[in-house]
Amino acid sequence: MSGHGKSFVGQSIIERNIPEFEHVAVLDFKDEYRGLVKAGFASHFIVGPREASWSVKMWESFIAENGAVVLARYNLPPEEWRTVCARIIKAARRLGDSLTAIDEAHFVAPQTGKVPDAIEGLATTGRGEGASSLWITQRLAKLEKTVVSQCDETVLGAFKAKQDRNQIEAEYPVDVHNPSVSRVPSLPEELHAPDAGPVPLRQFEDDAGHIIGSEWIFANTAGEMDRWDTRGLEMESTHYGPEGNPIHDPNL
């Protein structure tokens, strides 16, 4: 859900994996991953109306020349951004040995409407071409089901909306992702919170009300499962995602 720390976790995964790939493209919907640039892991490039006209070949040359790059959307509506992303993804797939990270992925591969073949192909046949992908979203219900079903590994936080939880196919009670419940019966021991038992995924704040960490469930197709606590997560790069201001009750 929004505010649970998905871009923070996403950035940590990207940072750890950048050295493993010859080519890396971070499709940054809200310019939240510039910390990777400031820490020296990638170059930064604004993608606006001028770049929207670039061909697949031009993007292929650009990524090949830069190695790892954060591509920040600027003044492009979601539909036009999706078209640009399709060209970038196609270019990365041509290069092979590539990682493409797609932030706010439900805009790039939505359930409603036609998803460009290059985008869907990244999820379905990309690995056979040496092209890996990371899909980051706060709305599983709006993400193309083919993308969700093709993930080898998932890192899932809390989801307020039942429609999002309904998209999760898991070997454990999905209520662990429900912040509205207090206990999760029949939760496997390895997914218990070490200090509280079978409780849903939590978010942690300091005394000033700032979010300092959250809990996630990691799972893969090999059957491994683990409960992550991002309070102990360390990165070399700084995360610049906005936390947002609270809306106060006028009666308080």
Accessible surface in RSA format (square Angstrom, percent):
REM  Atomic radii and reference values for relative SASA: ProtOr
REM  Chains: A
REM  Algorithm: Lee & Richards
REM  Probe-radius: 1.40
REM  Slices: 20
REM RES _ NUM      All-atoms   Total-Side   Main-Chain    Non-polar    All polar
REM                ABS   REL    ABS   REL    ABS   REL    ABS   REL    ABS   REL
RES MET A   1    38.96  20.2  27.72  18.3  11.24  26.8  31.17  26.5   7.79  10.3
RES SER A   2    85.52  72.3  63.32  84.5  22.20  51.1  29.21  62.2  56.31  78.9
RES GLY A   3    46.43  57.3   0.00   N/A  46.43  57.3  34.29  94.1  12.14  27.2
RES HIS A   4     2.16   1.2   1.96   1.4   0.20   0.5   1.96   2.0   0.20   0.2
RES GLY A   5    24.17  29.8   0.00   N/A  24.17  29.8  22.81  62.6   1.36   3.0
RES LYS A   6    26.66  13.0  22.80  14.0   3.87   9.2  20.80  18.7   5.87   6.3
RES SER A   7     9.77   8.3   9.57  12.8   0.19   0.4   0.39   0.8   9.38  13.1
RES PHE A   8    57.78  28.9  57.78  35.8   0.00   0.0  57.78  35.0   0.00   0.0
RES VAL A   9     6.25   4.1   6.25   5.7   0.00   0.0   6.25   5.4   0.00   0.0
RES GLY A  10     3.54   4.4   0.00   N/A   3.54   4.4   3.26   8.9   0.28   0.6
RES GLN A  11     0.00   0.0   0.00   0.0   0.00   0.0   0.00   0.0   0.00   0.0
RES SER A  12     1.87   1.6   1.69   2.3   0.18   0.4   0.48   1.0   1.39   2.0
RES ILE A  13    29.60  16.8  29.60  22.1   0.00   0.0  29.60  21.3   0.00   0.0
RES ILE A  14     0.06   0.0   0.04   0.0   0.03   0.1   0.06   0.0   0.00   0.0
RES GLU A  15    15.86   9.1  14.07  10.6   1.79   4.3   2.27   4.4  13.59  11.1
RES ARG A  16   127.18  53.4 105.68  53.9  21.50  51.2  70.70  96.6  56.48  34.2
RES ASN A  17    47.49  32.7  47.49  45.9   0.00   0.0   3.27   7.9  44.21  42.7
RES ILE A  18    16.08   9.1  14.21  10.6   1.86   4.5  14.21  10.2   1.86   5.1
RES PRO A  19    97.06  70.7  57.67  52.6  39.38 143.2  68.38  56.5  28.67 178.2
RES GLU A  20   124.14  71.3  97.70  73.9  26.43  62.9  29.84  57.7  94.30  77.0
RES PHE A  21    47.62  23.8  32.29  20.0  15.33  39.9  34.61  21.0  13.01  37.2
RES GLU A  22   114.58  65.8  94.69  71.6  19.89  47.3  36.47  70.5  78.10  63.8
RES HIS A  23    15.46   8.5  15.43  10.7   0.04   0.1   8.85   9.1   6.61   7.7
RES VAL A  24     1.39   0.9   1.12   1.0   0.28   0.7   1.39   1.2   0.00   0.0
RES ALA A  25     1.29   1.2   0.50   0.8   0.79   1.8   0.50   0.7   0.79   2.1
RES VAL A  26     1.20   0.8   1.20   1.1   0.00   0.0   1.20   1.0   0.00   0.0
RES LEU A  27     0.16   0.1   0.16   0.1   0.00   0.0   0.16   0.1   0.00   0.0
RES ASP A  28     0.00   0.0   0.00   0.0   0.00   0.0   0.00   0.0   0.00   0.0
RES PHE A  29    15.50   7.8  14.03   8.7   1.47   3.8  14.03   8.5   1.47   4.2
RES LYS A  30   101.33  49.4  76.73  47.1  24.60  58.6  50.54  45.5  50.79  54.1
RES ASP A  31    44.33  31.1  42.99  42.8   1.34   3.2  16.77  39.5  27.56  27.5
RES GLU A  32     9.59   5.5   9.48   7.2   0.11   0.3   0.82   1.6   8.77   7.2
RES TYR A  33     0.16   0.1   0.16   0.1   0.00   0.0   0.16   0.1   0.00   0.0
RES ARG A  34    78.45  32.9  78.45  40.0   0.00   0.0  21.74  29.7  56.71  34.4
RES GLY A  35     0.42   0.5   0.00   N/A   0.42   0.5   0.21   0.6   0.21   0.5
RES LEU A  36     0.00   0.0   0.00   0.0   0.00   0.0   0.00   0.0   0.00   0.0
RES VAL A  37    37.75  24.8  28.75  26.0   9.00  21.7  28.75  25.0   9.00  24.4
RES LYS A  38   144.67  70.6 105.33  64.6  39.34  93.7  73.06  65.8  71.60  76.3
RES ALA A  39    45.42  41.8   8.15  12.6  37.27  84.8  20.73  29.2  24.69  65.4
RES GLY A  40    65.86  81.2   0.00   N/A  65.86  81.2  32.91  90.3  32.95  73.8
RES PHE A  41    42.28  21.2  30.39  18.8  11.88  30.9  34.51  20.9   7.77  22.2
RES ALA A  42    14.49  13.3   0.28   0.4  14.21  32.3   7.46  10.5   7.03  18.6
RES SER A  43    49.45  41.8  42.92  57.3   6.53  15.0  20.39  43.4  29.06  40.7
RES HIS A  44    67.46  36.9  40.50  28.2  26.96  69.0  25.02  25.8  42.44  49.4
RES PHE A  45    45.37  22.7  43.12  26.7   2.25   5.9  45.37  27.5   0.00   0.0
RES ILE A  46    78.31  44.6  73.92  55.1   4.39  10.6  73.92  53.2   4.39  11.9
RES VAL A  47     0.00   0.0   0.00   0.0   0.00   0.0   0.00   0.0   0.00   0.0
RES GLY A  48     2.83   3.5   0.00   N/A   2.83   3.5   2.83   7.8   0.00   0.0
RES PRO A  49    75.86  55.3  62.88  57.3  12.98  47.2  63.53  52.4  12.33  76.6
RES ARG A  50   158.80  66.7 146.00  74.4  12.80  30.5  83.53 114.2  75.27  45.6
RES GLU A  51    10.97   6.3  10.81   8.2   0.15   0.4   0.00   0.0  10.97   9.0
RES ALA A  52    12.24  11.3   5.87   9.1   6.37  14.5   6.22   8.8   6.02  16.0
RES SER A  53    92.72  78.4  61.69  82.3  31.03  71.5  50.35 107.2  42.37  59.4
RES TRP A  54    34.67  13.9  34.29  16.6   0.38   0.9  28.69  15.3   5.99   9.7
RES SER A  55    51.37  43.4  44.99  60.0   6.38  14.7  46.30  98.6   5.07   7.1
RES VAL A  56    24.75  16.3  22.96  20.8   1.79   4.3  22.96  19.9   1.79   4.9
RES LYS A  57   130.28  63.6 128.93  79.1   1.35   3.2  84.74  76.3  45.54  48.5
RES MET A  58    93.47  48.4  86.04  56.9   7.43  17.7  69.98  59.5  23.49  31.1
RES TRP A  59     0.26   0.1   0.26   0.1   0.00   0.0   0.00   0.0   0.26   0.4
RES GLU A  60    30.94  17.8  30.94  23.4   0.00   0.0   4.53   8.8  26.41  21.6
RES SER A  61    61.59  52.0  52.51  70.1   9.08  20.9  38.47  81.9  23.12  32.4
RES PHE A  62    31.58  15.8  27.92  17.3   3.65   9.5  31.35  19.0   0.23   0.7
RES ILE A  63     0.63   0.4   0.63   0.5   0.00   0.0   0.63   0.5   0.00   0.0
RES ALA A  64    50.55  46.5  28.66  44.2  21.88  49.8  28.92  40.7  21.62  57.3
RES GLU A  65   152.23  87.4 115.10  87.1  37.13  88.4  44.73  86.5 107.50  87.8
RES ASN A  66    51.03  35.2  28.70  27.7  22.33  53.8   5.72  13.8  45.31  43.8
RES GLY A  67    21.79  26.9   0.00   N/A  21.79  26.9  21.24  58.3   0.55   1.2
RES ALA A  68    15.74  14.5  11.52  17.8   4.22   9.6  11.52  16.2   4.22  11.2
RES VAL A  69     0.68   0.5   0.44   0.4   0.25   0.6   0.44   0.4   0.25   0.7
RES VAL A  70     0.00   0.0   0.00   0.0   0.00   0.0   0.00   0.0   0.00   0.0
RES LEU A  71     0.00   0.0   0.00   0.0   0.00   0.0   0.00   0.0   0.00   0.0
RES ALA A  72     0.90   0.8   0.90   1.4   0.00   0.0   0.90   1.3   0.00   0.0
RES ARG A  73    63.99  26.9  48.29  24.6  15.70  37.4   1.46   2.0  62.54  37.9
RES TYR A  74   131.90  61.6 129.47  73.7   2.43   6.3  85.10  63.9  46.81  57.7
RES ASN A  75   111.49  76.9  82.35  79.6  29.14  70.2  18.13  43.6  93.36  90.2
RES LEU A  76     3.84   2.1   1.08   0.8   2.76   6.9   2.11   1.5   1.73   4.7
RES PRO A  77    68.95  50.2  61.80  56.3   7.14  26.0  68.05  56.2   0.90   5.6
RES PRO A  78    41.30  30.1  41.24  37.6   0.06   0.2  41.24  34.0   0.06   0.4
RES GLU A  79   109.81  63.0 105.25  79.6   4.56  10.9  55.67 107.7  54.14  44.2
RES GLU A  80    69.99  40.2  64.73  49.0   5.25  12.5  26.04  50.4  43.95  35.9
RES TRP A  81     0.29   0.1   0.29   0.1   0.00   0.0   0.21   0.1   0.08   0.1
RES ARG A  82    46.15  19.4  46.06  23.5   0.09   0.2   5.26   7.2  40.88  24.8
RES THR A  83    63.60  45.2  62.13  63.0   1.47   3.5  37.06  49.8  26.54  40.1
RES VAL A  84     0.74   0.5   0.74   0.7   0.00   0.0   0.74   0.6   0.00   0.0
RES CYS A  85     0.00   0.0   0.00   0.0   0.00   0.0   0.00   0.0   0.00   0.0
RES ALA A  86    12.57  11.6  11.20  17.3   1.36   3.1  12.02  16.9   0.55   1.4
RES ARG A  87    74.43  31.3  73.56  37.5   0.87   2.1  12.98  17.7  61.45  37.2
RES ILE A  88     0.00   0.0   0.00   0.0   0.00   0.0   0.00   0.0   0.00   0.0
RES ILE A  89     0.00   0.0   0.00   0.0   0.00   0.0   0.00   0.0   0.00   0.0
RES LYS A  90    94.09  45.9  93.97  57.7   0.12   0.3  40.53  36.5  53.56  57.1
RES ALA A  91     0.00   0.0   0.00   0.0   0.00   0.0   0.00   0.0   0.00   0.0
RES ALA A  92     1.27   1.2   1.27   2.0   0.00   0.0   1.27   1.8   0.00   0.0
RES ARG A  93    45.10  18.9  37.78  19.3   7.32  17.4   8.33  11.4  36.77  22.3
RES ARG A  94   128.40  53.9  91.53  46.7  36.87  87.8  41.42  56.6  86.97  52.7
RES LEU A  95    45.07  25.1  18.18  13.0  26.89  67.6  20.97  14.7  24.10  64.9
RES GLY A  96    11.19  13.8   0.00   N/A  11.19  13.8  11.19  30.7   0.00   0.0
RES ASP A  97    67.74  47.4  59.82  59.5   7.91  18.7  29.47  69.4  38.27  38.2
RES SER A  98     0.77   0.7   0.77   1.0   0.00   0.0   0.73   1.5   0.05   0.1
RES LEU A  99    11.56   6.4  11.26   8.1   0.30   0.8  11.26   7.9   0.30   0.8
RES THR A 100     0.15   0.1   0.15   0.2   0.00   0.0   0.00   0.0   0.15   0.2
RES ALA A 101     0.42   0.4   0.42   0.6   0.00   0.0   0.42   0.6   0.00   0.0
RES ILE A 102     0.00   0.0   0.00   0.0   0.00   0.0   0.00   0.0   0.00   0.0
RES ASP A 103     0.90   0.6   0.53   0.5   0.37   0.9   0.53   1.2   0.37   0.4
RES GLU A 104     4.56   2.6   4.56   3.5   0.00   0.0   2.33   4.5   2.24   1.8
RES ALA A 105     0.00   0.0   0.00   0.0   0.00   0.0   0.00   0.0   0.00   0.0
RES HIS A 106    13.40   7.3   9.90   6.9   3.50   9.0   3.70   3.8   9.70  11.3
RES PHE A 107    68.06  34.1  67.14  41.6   0.92   2.4  67.96  41.2   0.10   0.3
RES VAL A 108     0.00   0.0   0.00   0.0   0.00   0.0   0.00   0.0   0.00   0.0
RES ALA A 109     0.00   0.0   0.00   0.0   0.00   0.0   0.00   0.0   0.00   0.0
RES PRO A 110    13.39   9.8  13.39  12.2   0.00   0.0  13.39  11.1   0.00   0.0
RES GLN A 111    61.31  34.3  38.31  28.0  23.01  54.8  10.80  23.0  50.52  38.3
RES THR A 112   114.98  81.8 104.70 106.1  10.28  24.5  84.46 113.4  30.52  46.1
RES GLY A 113    65.80  81.1   0.00   N/A  65.80  81.1  40.41 110.9  25.39  56.9
RES LYS A 114   157.59  76.9 134.92  82.8  22.67  54.0 101.38  91.2  56.21  59.9
RES VAL A 115     6.74   4.4   3.49   3.2   3.25   7.8   3.49   3.0   3.25   8.8
RES PRO A 116    38.26  27.9  30.87  28.1   7.39  26.9  38.26  31.6   0.00   0.0
RES ASP A 117   107.93  75.6  97.12  96.7  10.80  25.5  38.65  91.0  69.28  69.1
RES ALA A 118    16.91  15.6   9.75  15.0   7.17  16.3  13.36  18.8   3.55   9.4
RES ILE A 119     0.00   0.0   0.00   0.0   0.00   0.0   0.00   0.0   0.00   0.0
RES GLU A 120    57.41  33.0  57.37  43.4   0.04   0.1   9.01  17.4  48.41  39.5
RES GLY A 121    10.21  12.6   0.00   N/A  10.21  12.6   9.76  26.8   0.45   1.0
RES LEU A 122     2.11   1.2   0.01   0.0   2.10   5.3   0.01   0.0   2.10   5.6
RES ALA A 123     5.67   5.2   1.51   2.3   4.16   9.5   4.31   6.1   1.36   3.6
RES THR A 124    52.36  37.2  31.40  31.8  20.95  49.9  24.80  33.3  27.56  41.7
RES THR A 125    76.20  54.2  69.00  69.9   7.20  17.2  69.88  93.9   6.31   9.5
RES GLY A 126     0.36   0.4   0.00   N/A   0.36   0.4   0.00   0.0   0.36   0.8
RES ARG A 127   119.97  50.4  99.16  50.6  20.80  49.5  52.75  72.1  67.21  40.7
RES GLY A 128    79.92  98.6   0.00   N/A  79.92  98.6  40.77 111.9  39.15  87.7
RES GLU A 129    76.36  43.8  54.29  41.1  22.07  52.5  41.00  79.3  35.36  28.9
RES GLY A 130    34.20  42.2   0.00   N/A  34.20  42.2  29.44  80.8   4.77  10.7
RES ALA A 131     0.69   0.6   0.13   0.2   0.56   1.3   0.13   0.2   0.56   1.5
RES SER A 132    35.11  29.7  34.32  45.8   0.78   1.8  12.88  27.4  22.23  31.1
RES SER A 133    37.30  31.5   8.57  11.4  28.74  66.2   0.00   0.0  37.30  52.3
RES LEU A 134    37.01  20.6  35.72  25.6   1.29   3.2  37.01  26.0   0.00   0.0
RES TRP A 135    33.97  13.6  10.14   4.9  23.83  56.0   7.24   3.9  26.73  43.4
RES ILE A 136    12.08   6.9   9.39   7.0   2.68   6.5  12.08   8.7   0.00   0.0
RES THR A 137    19.12  13.6   5.99   6.1  13.13  31.3   5.99   8.0  13.13  19.8
RES GLN A 138    43.91  24.6  42.36  31.0   1.55   3.7   1.48   3.1  42.43  32.2
RES ARG A 139    64.35  27.0  64.35  32.8   0.00   0.0  24.03  32.8  40.32  24.4
RES LEU A 140    13.33   7.4  13.23   9.5   0.09   0.2  13.23   9.3   0.09   0.2
RES ALA A 141    21.61  19.9  10.26  15.8  11.34  25.8  10.26  14.5  11.34  30.1
RES LYS A 142   109.99  53.7 107.00  65.7   2.99   7.1  57.49  51.7  52.50  55.9
RES LEU A 143     5.27   2.9   5.14   3.7   0.13   0.3   5.14   3.6   0.13   0.4
RES GLU A 144    31.28  18.0  31.28  23.7   0.00   0.0   0.68   1.3  30.60  25.0
RES LYS A 145   118.46  57.8 116.36  71.4   2.10   5.0  59.90  53.9  58.55  62.4
RES THR A 146    35.65  25.4  31.57  32.0   4.09   9.7  14.80  19.9  20.85  31.5
RES VAL A 147     0.73   0.5   0.03   0.0   0.70   1.7   0.03   0.0   0.70   1.9
RES VAL A 148    36.51  24.0  28.26  25.6   8.25  19.9  29.52  25.6   6.99  19.0
RES SER A 149    83.38  70.5  47.23  63.0  36.15  83.3  50.15 106.8  33.23  46.6
RES GLN A 150    64.47  36.1  58.29  42.6   6.18  14.7   5.33  11.4  59.14  44.9
RES CYS A 151    42.42  32.1  24.09  26.9  18.33  43.1   7.95  20.1  34.48  37.2
RES ASP A 152    63.52  44.5  58.68  58.4   4.84  11.5  23.24  54.7  40.28  40.2
RES GLU A 153   105.68  60.7  88.23  66.7  17.46  41.6  20.79  40.2  84.90  69.3
RES THR A 154    43.69  31.1  38.74  39.3   4.95  11.8  36.23  48.7   7.46  11.3
RES VAL A 155    36.82  24.2  16.97  15.4  19.86  47.8  16.97  14.7  19.86  53.9
RES LEU A 156    24.79  13.8  24.12  17.3   0.67   1.7  24.79  17.4   0.00   0.0
RES GLY A 157     1.93   2.4   0.00   N/A   1.93   2.4   1.43   3.9   0.50   1.1
RES ALA A 158     0.83   0.8   0.83   1.3   0.00   0.0   0.83   1.2   0.00   0.0
RES PHE A 159     9.02   4.5   8.79   5.4   0.22   0.6   9.02   5.5   0.00   0.0
RES LYS A 160   147.97  72.2 130.66  80.2  17.31  41.2  73.35  66.0  74.63  79.5
RES ALA A 161    31.99  29.4  22.44  34.6   9.55  21.7  30.93  43.6   1.06   2.8
RES LYS A 162   136.42  66.6 132.95  81.6   3.47   8.3  75.06  67.6  61.36  65.4
RES GLN A 163   107.13  59.9 105.28  76.9   1.85   4.4  43.82  93.3  63.31  48.0
RES ASP A 164     3.57   2.5   3.57   3.5   0.00   0.0   0.00   0.0   3.57   3.6
RES ARG A 165    30.82  12.9  28.71  14.6   2.11   5.0   3.62   5.0  27.20  16.5
RES ASN A 166    97.70  67.4  67.70  65.4  30.00  72.2  22.14  53.3  75.56  73.0
RES GLN A 167    40.82  22.8  32.46  23.7   8.36  19.9   3.28   7.0  37.54  28.5
RES ILE A 168    15.83   9.0   2.34   1.7  13.49  32.5   5.82   4.2  10.01  27.2
RES GLU A 169   174.10 100.0 137.13 103.7  36.97  88.0  56.43 109.2 117.67  96.1
RES ALA A 170    39.16  36.0   3.01   4.7  36.15  82.2   9.98  14.1  29.18  77.3
RES GLU A 171   163.07  93.6 132.15 100.0  30.93  73.6  57.42 111.1 105.65  86.3
RES TYR A 172    14.68   6.9   4.22   2.4  10.46  27.2   6.68   5.0   8.00   9.9
RES PRO A 173    39.08  28.5  26.93  24.5  12.15  44.2  38.50  31.8   0.58   3.6
RES VAL A 174    41.93  27.6  36.55  33.1   5.39  13.0  36.55  31.8   5.39  14.6
RES ASP A 175    62.35  43.7  59.14  58.9   3.21   7.6   8.35  19.7  54.00  53.9
RES VAL A 176     0.00   0.0   0.00   0.0   0.00   0.0   0.00   0.0   0.00   0.0
RES HIS A 177     0.25   0.1   0.00   0.0   0.25   0.6   0.25   0.3   0.00   0.0
RES ASN A 178    13.71   9.5  13.69  13.2   0.02   0.1   0.02   0.1  13.69  13.2
RES PRO A 179    47.75  34.8  20.53  18.7  27.22  98.9  22.72  18.8  25.03 155.5
RES SER A 180    98.98  83.6  58.79  78.5  40.19  92.6  38.37  81.7  60.61  84.9
RES VAL A 181    45.02  29.6  32.50  29.4  12.51  30.2  38.40  33.4   6.62  17.9
RES SER A 182    89.42  75.6  72.76  97.1  16.67  38.4  51.03 108.7  38.39  53.8
RES ARG A 183   127.56  53.6 118.66  60.5   8.91  21.2  54.00  73.8  73.56  44.6
RES VAL A 184     0.39   0.3   0.39   0.3   0.00   0.0   0.39   0.3   0.00   0.0
RES PRO A 185   102.61  74.8  89.52  81.6  13.09  47.6  98.60  81.4   4.00  24.9
RES SER A 186   106.09  89.6  64.46  86.0  41.63  95.9  46.82  99.7  59.26  83.0
RES LEU A 187    10.29   5.7   0.00   0.0  10.29  25.9   0.05   0.0  10.24  27.5
RES PRO A 188    34.36  25.0  22.90  20.9  11.45  41.6  34.36  28.4   0.00   0.0
RES GLU A 189   133.97  76.9 121.16  91.7  12.81  30.5  61.31 118.6  72.66  59.3
RES GLU A 190    94.97  54.5  73.63  55.7  21.34  50.8  44.75  86.5  50.22  41.0
RES LEU A 191     0.00   0.0   0.00   0.0   0.00   0.0   0.00   0.0   0.00   0.0
RES HIS A 192    41.59  22.7  33.41  23.2   8.19  20.9  25.96  26.8  15.64  18.2
RES ALA A 193     1.80   1.7   0.00   0.0   1.80   4.1   0.00   0.0   1.80   4.8
RES PRO A 194   134.60  98.1  89.56  81.6  45.04 163.7 101.65  83.9  32.95 204.8
RES ASP A 195   105.38  73.8  65.10  64.8  40.29  95.3  47.30 111.3  58.08  57.9
RES ALA A 196    38.94  35.8  19.03  29.4  19.91  45.3  32.11  45.2   6.83  18.1
RES GLY A 197    19.80  24.4   0.00   N/A  19.80  24.4  15.86  43.5   3.95   8.8
RES PRO A 198    28.68  20.9  28.68  26.1   0.00   0.0  28.68  23.7   0.00   0.0
RES VAL A 199    15.75  10.4  15.75  14.3   0.00   0.0  15.75  13.7   0.00   0.0
RES PRO A 200    11.45   8.3  11.45  10.4   0.00   0.0  11.45   9.5   0.00   0.0
RES LEU A 201     6.87   3.8   0.00   0.0   6.87  17.3   0.00   0.0   6.87  18.5
RES ARG A 202    58.59  24.6  53.73  27.4   4.86  11.6  42.61  58.2  15.98   9.7
RES GLN A 203    62.53  35.0  35.82  26.2  26.71  63.6  13.99  29.8  48.54  36.8
RES PHE A 204    29.90  15.0  27.48  17.0   2.42   6.3  29.90  18.1   0.00   0.0
RES GLU A 205   108.70  62.4  80.53  60.9  28.17  67.1  17.53  33.9  91.17  74.4
RES ASP A 206    57.31  40.1  42.70  42.5  14.61  34.5  28.60  67.3  28.71  28.6
RES ASP A 207   163.72 114.7 122.94 122.4  40.78  96.4  45.58 107.3 118.14 117.8
RES ALA A 208    76.52  70.4  39.11  60.4  37.40  85.1  51.06  71.9  25.46  67.4
RES GLY A 209    35.61  43.9   0.00   N/A  35.61  43.9  21.32  58.5  14.29  32.0
RES HIS A 210    99.46  54.4  99.46  69.1   0.00   0.0  61.70  63.6  37.75  43.9
RES ILE A 211    59.53  33.9  39.11  29.1  20.42  49.2  39.11  28.2  20.42  55.4
RES ILE A 212    88.69  50.5  64.68  48.2  24.00  57.9  74.11  53.4  14.58  39.6
RES GLY A 213     8.48  10.5   0.00   N/A   8.48  10.5   7.40  20.3   1.08   2.4
RES SER A 214     2.80   2.4   2.80   3.7   0.00   0.0   0.14   0.3   2.66   3.7
RES GLU A 215     2.68   1.5   2.68   2.0   0.00   0.0   0.13   0.3   2.55   2.1
RES TRP A 216    13.76   5.5  13.76   6.7   0.00   0.0  13.76   7.3   0.00   0.0
RES ILE A 217     0.43   0.2   0.00   0.0   0.43   1.0   0.00   0.0   0.43   1.2
RES PHE A 218    33.01  16.5  33.01  20.4   0.00   0.0  33.01  20.0   0.00   0.0
RES ALA A 219    19.25  17.7  18.44  28.5   0.81   1.8  18.57  26.1   0.68   1.8
RES ASN A 220    29.56  20.4  14.79  14.3  14.77  35.6   9.07  21.8  20.49  19.8
RES THR A 221   112.68  80.1  73.71  74.7  38.97  92.9  59.96  80.5  52.72  79.7
RES ALA A 222    87.32  80.3  44.85  69.2  42.46  96.6  58.17  81.9  29.15  77.2
RES GLY A 223    57.30  70.7   0.00   N/A  57.30  70.7  36.71 100.7  20.59  46.1
RES GLU A 224   104.58  60.0  97.68  73.9   6.90  16.4  41.21  79.7  63.37  51.7
RES MET A 225    43.14  22.3  23.24  15.4  19.90  47.4  20.48  17.4  22.66  30.0
RES ASP A 226    67.69  47.4  67.69  67.4   0.00   0.0  13.19  31.0  54.50  54.4
RES ARG A 227    26.16  11.0   7.63   3.9  18.53  44.1   7.63  10.4  18.53  11.2
RES TRP A 228    69.56  27.9  65.96  31.9   3.60   8.5  59.65  31.8   9.91  16.1
RES ASP A 229    57.57  40.3  38.57  38.4  19.00  44.9  26.51  62.4  31.06  31.0
RES THR A 230     9.91   7.1   4.65   4.7   5.26  12.5   3.78   5.1   6.13   9.3
RES ARG A 231   116.42  48.9  85.09  43.4  31.33  74.6  27.51  37.6  88.91  53.9
RES GLY A 232    66.31  81.8   0.00   N/A  66.31  81.8  41.06 112.7  25.25  56.6
RES LEU A 233    53.82  30.0  34.28  24.5  19.55  49.1  38.43  27.0  15.39  41.4
RES GLU A 234   160.35  92.1 132.88 100.5  27.47  65.4  49.96  96.6 110.39  90.1
RES MET A 235    40.54  21.0   5.96   3.9  34.58  82.3   9.92   8.4  30.62  40.6
RES GLU A 236   145.29  83.4 112.62  85.2  32.68  77.8  44.34  85.8 100.95  82.4
RES SER A 237     5.60   4.7   0.00   0.0   5.60  12.9   0.48   1.0   5.13   7.2
RES THR A 238    78.82  56.1  70.74  71.7   8.07  19.2  42.75  57.4  36.06  54.5
RES HIS A 239    46.98  25.7  24.30  16.9  22.69  58.0  18.65  19.2  28.33  33.0
RES TYR A 240    71.52  33.4  56.49  32.1  15.03  39.1  42.55  32.0  28.97  35.7
RES GLY A 241    22.33  27.5   0.00   N/A  22.33  27.5   1.99   5.5  20.34  45.5
RES PRO A 242   106.88  77.9  74.79  68.2  32.09 116.7  85.38  70.5  21.51 133.7
RES GLU A 243   101.65  58.4  64.41  48.7  37.24  88.7  39.30  76.0  62.36  50.9
RES GLY A 244    57.47  70.9   0.00   N/A  57.47  70.9  38.50 105.7  18.97  42.5
RES ASN A 245   142.41  98.2 117.66 113.7  24.75  59.6  25.82  62.2 116.59 112.7
RES PRO A 246    98.39  71.7  74.99  68.4  23.39  85.0  86.73  71.6  11.65  72.4
RES ILE A 247   172.94  98.4 140.14 104.4  32.79  79.0 143.21 103.1  29.73  80.7
RES HIS A 248   140.17  76.6 120.32  83.6  19.85  50.8  84.68  87.3  55.49  64.6
RES ASP A 249    69.49  48.7  56.31  56.0  13.18  31.2  21.16  49.8  48.33  48.2
RES PRO A 250   129.25  94.2  90.04  82.1  39.21 142.5 102.94  85.0  26.31 163.5
RES ASN A 251   137.72  95.0 102.23  98.8  35.49  85.5  30.74  74.0 106.98 103.4
RES LEU A 252   181.67 101.2 117.54  84.1  64.13 161.2 148.64 104.4  33.03  88.9
END  Absolute sums over single chains surface
CHAIN  1 A    12600.7       9464.0       3136.6       6546.0       6054.7
END  Absolute sums over all chains
TOTAL         12600.7       9464.0       3136.6       6546.0       6054.7
